[in-house]
Amino acid sequence: MTRVLILAFSLAASAFVSPGNAATDCASCHARIVEAYQRSGMGRSLYKPSPANTIEDYRNQHDFLHSSSGTYYSMIVRDGTYLQRRWQIGFDGRETNVEELTIDAVLGSGSHARAYLHRTASGGYIELPLGWYAEKGGYWAMSPGFNTEHPQTRRFVSYECIFCHDAYPRIPPNDEAPGSDPVFAGALPEGISCQRCHGPGDKHATLAHTAGAMLEDIRASIVNPARLSPALRMDVCMQCHLQPTSGAIPAIIRRFNRGPFSFVPGEPLPDFQLVFDHAPGAGHDDKFEIVNSSAYRLRKSACFQKSNGALTCTTCHDPHQNQPQNYSAVCRQCHASVIDGAIAAGRHPAGSDCVICHVQKRRTEDVVHVVMTDHWIQRRLPRGNPLAELPERHGAIAEYSGEVVPYPSPLPQTAENALYQAIARGAPADLARELRRVRPREAEFYIVLGQAWKRVGKLPEAIRAYEQAVRMRPNSSRALLGLAGAQRASGELALAKETLARAGRAAPASAARLFQSGTVDFDRAHTAAAMEKMEKAVALDPDFSAAHTGLAAILFRAGNFDRAESELRSALRIDPYDASAYDLIGRVLAGKGQTAESLFDFENAIRLRPGYAPHLYDYALELSATGRANEARAAVEAALRADADMPAAHALLGELLSRQGDIPGAIAHLRRAAAGSDPTTAKFATQALQRLAQ
């Protein structure tokens, strides 16, 4: 009967469960279990910050300098509100790009680490860059993935993240489709709920309080993992505790016909999501990462592999409480005679703690501030110091381009599974071939194909893929925006404008659509229309830094330098690592006669994006205007090393060389500029050549 309920619930997508944490309802019958569970790591997985749950030092050791990005952070409690403050040192030593964001949720019990979430005006959550680690008595450091020269400032918390770290949130109905931006209706619930492991509880609670209800029916109305098969019991744990890697392969792909929170304990996990791993022998066989320290490593153990399903996560762990188990007693259930015989023969120490010699704590490779238990039970532990400090990874993990395999076992050879395996391999040609063969019902496959073709620069193929997605789902704003982006990149501006108009009918209040449409209008020199759309995009999403920069570009072209500067200050407050914003504010300040500060901003742009020709040229132009000819020449020569076909750079270098008396060199560069595709530059270069000829 339970299996029938599971199948029925799984067909209802993610609306099958009441939102929030069901612990209050469960406690009416299971008070002792609920009380113990709420003290466990899962019970304390996410919560609003308060004095009662704060273990970090917000008052003394609360400042942090991230030297790689030149950014300062401070953790603050002000009038009962918890905040993370971020700033940099700008021109003339002044604080700049200052931002204070409220901490609306804390992610993590604090046993190993904590991350901090801020709720945006649009209803999403972003992860703040500075985190807290429990090692060495507790300290601040960058959260995983933020330790780069350009840390993200608007990393949105995905549905997948909340799936494993919290209960069931409320999601607006139109935001459950695959690829939707993560939006939540109201605050997040606090802690992983009972329903994460036991499934929907409404019917069970109703029956339990119904006079005359049969005990058998009450029990059958809820999932008890203890009564599941060993494989399905493991799947309950592995819905969150199975991820082969945090690296660049698509380790987990949720099936496109499933909602983000639609997994029901008791159903096979591959019906909900597919898991992929590096192929054996690809150099990743002994990776130890924070995401794979538990079930993935346990499955490597001979104990697990030879137990015929008898060894599962709950063999050693009671998920309802944090109290340590007598692990050695568990080991003796299978190994008592071997252990006792080896002790009697003098081949085994008489100590009673199996964990000391067969399970180790180890520093994770991807989050080097955390030490986790390695659940690979080994006969002999590897040599070396597993707690030794590891160098922190700077930037994204290197892209993996090798073969990937389904994990933990091969998938049934179905047409649908072949499509997902093609996505996991990351080769658009493979996915295109499978799509020609299978013809799935989900448009998402074609959206993914369009993204893959665009990523490798094959725009006609990307356009065809997006067009098929639009034919299948005419009102998909994601497909329409993808198609418009590919059309714009191909120079098909009129078609892009038409596609964006269709997207506007599907999603009229989309800041992303308005930004893209405004960009197309700007490309077509429709300045008034572009400005109107950019202003609407900024009004809809004040945290959209690219929209502030796009609006500033339009204002700059219109000669409105003061307002352009204001928009760029907003953009850099949101994202202080945007080289294009620094370059544009340098041009704005140059136009206002603020030369010293403009040069400072040009240098920031070049530092953030080294070797980018347009920024080097703008810097050289301002240096030339201030009479610093030698520095201007060095900068423009660097621009031409980056892009030898840049007409404006040839024209500027020609002018500088002519001032320095190198007439042959000047003529050579001016001729290159005169032959270029930019008519304004060509006219200038031609006139300069005529003057030199006189």
Stockholm file with secondary structure:
# STOCKHOLM 1.0

chainA/1-694         MTRVLILAFSLAASAFVSPGNAATDCASCHARIVEAYQRSGMGRSLYKPSPANTIEDYRNQHDFLHSSSGTYYSMIVRDGTYLQRRWQIGFDGRETNVEELTIDAVLGSGSHARAYLHRTASGGYIELPLGWYAEKGGYWAMSPGFNTEHPQTRRFVSYECIFCHDAYPRIPPNDEAPGSDPVFAGALPEGISCQRCHGPGDKHATLAHTAGAMLEDIRASIVNPARLSPALRMDVCMQCHLQPTSGAIPAIIRRFNRGPFSFVPGEPLPDFQLVFDHAPGAGHDDKFEIVNSSAYRLRKSACFQKSNGALTCTTCHDPHQNQPQNYSAVCRQCHASVIDGAIAAGRHPAGSDCVICHVQKRRTEDVVHVVMTDHWIQRRLPRGNPLAELPERHGAIAEYSGEVVPYPSPLPQTAENALYQAIARGAPADLARELRRVRPREAEFYIVLGQAWKRVGKLPEAIRAYEQAVRMRPNSSRALLGLAGAQRASGELALAKETLARAGRAAPASAARLFQSGTVDFDRAHTAAAMEKMEKAVALDPDFSAAHTGLAAILFRAGNFDRAESELRSALRIDPYDASAYDLIGRVLAGKGQTAESLFDFENAIRLRPGYAPHLYDYALELSATGRANEARAAVEAALRADADMPAAHALLGELLSRQGDIPGAIAHLRRAAAGSDPTTAKFATQALQRLAQ
#=GR chainA/1-694 SS CHHHHHHHHHTTGGGGSCSBCTHHHHHHHHHHHHHHHTTSTTTTSEECCCGGGCCSCSSSSCEEEETTTTEEEEEEEETTEEEEEEEEECGGGCEEEEEEEECCEEESCSSSEEEEEEECTTSCEEECSEEEECGGGCEEEECTTCCSSSCCSCEECCHHHHHHHSSBCCCCGGGCSTTCCCCCSSSCCSSCCTHHHHCCCHHHHHHHTSTTCCHHHHHHTSCCGGGSCHHHHHHHHHHHHCCSCSSSSCCEEECTTSCTTCCCTTSCGGGTEEEEEECTTSSCTTCCCGGGTTHHHHTTSHHHHTTTTCCCHHHHCCTTCCCCCCHHHHHHHHHHHHHHHHHHTTSSCCCSCHHHHHCEEEECSSSTTCEEEECCCCSSCCSSCTTCCCCCCCSSCCCCCSCEEESSSCCCCCHHHHHHHHHHHTCHHHHHHHHHHHCCSCTHHHHHHHHHHHHTTCHHHHHHHHHHHHHHCTTCHHHHHHHHHHHHHTTCHHHHHHHHHHHHHHCTTCHHHHHHHHHHHHHTTCHHHHHHHHHHHHHHCTTCHHHHHHHHHHHHHTTCHHHHHHHHHHHHHHCTTCHHHHHHHHHHHHHTTCHHHHHHHHHHHHHHSTTCHHHHHHHHHHHHHTTCHHHHHHHHHHHHHHCTTCHHHHHHHHHHHHHTTCHHHHHHHHHHHHTSSCHHHHHHHHHHHHHHHC
#=GC SS_cons         CHHHHHHHHHTTGGGGSCSBCTHHHHHHHHHHHHHHHTTSTTTTSEECCCGGGCCSCSSSSCEEEETTTTEEEEEEEETTEEEEEEEEECGGGCEEEEEEEECCEEESCSSSEEEEEEECTTSCEEECSEEEECGGGCEEEECTTCCSSSCCSCEECCHHHHHHHSSBCCCCGGGCSTTCCCCCSSSCCSSCCTHHHHCCCHHHHHHHTSTTCCHHHHHHTSCCGGGSCHHHHHHHHHHHHCCSCSSSSCCEEECTTSCTTCCCTTSCGGGTEEEEEECTTSSCTTCCCGGGTTHHHHTTSHHHHTTTTCCCHHHHCCTTCCCCCCHHHHHHHHHHHHHHHHHHTTSSCCCSCHHHHHCEEEECSSSTTCEEEECCCCSSCCSSCTTCCCCCCCSSCCCCCSCEEESSSCCCCCHHHHHHHHHHHTCHHHHHHHHHHHCCSCTHHHHHHHHHHHHTTCHHHHHHHHHHHHHHCTTCHHHHHHHHHHHHHTTCHHHHHHHHHHHHHHCTTCHHHHHHHHHHHHHTTCHHHHHHHHHHHHHHCTTCHHHHHHHHHHHHHTTCHHHHHHHHHHHHHHCTTCHHHHHHHHHHHHHTTCHHHHHHHHHHHHHHSTTCHHHHHHHHHHHHHTTCHHHHHHHHHHHHHHCTTCHHHHHHHHHHHHHTTCHHHHHHHHHHHHTSSCHHHHHHHHHHHHHHHC
//
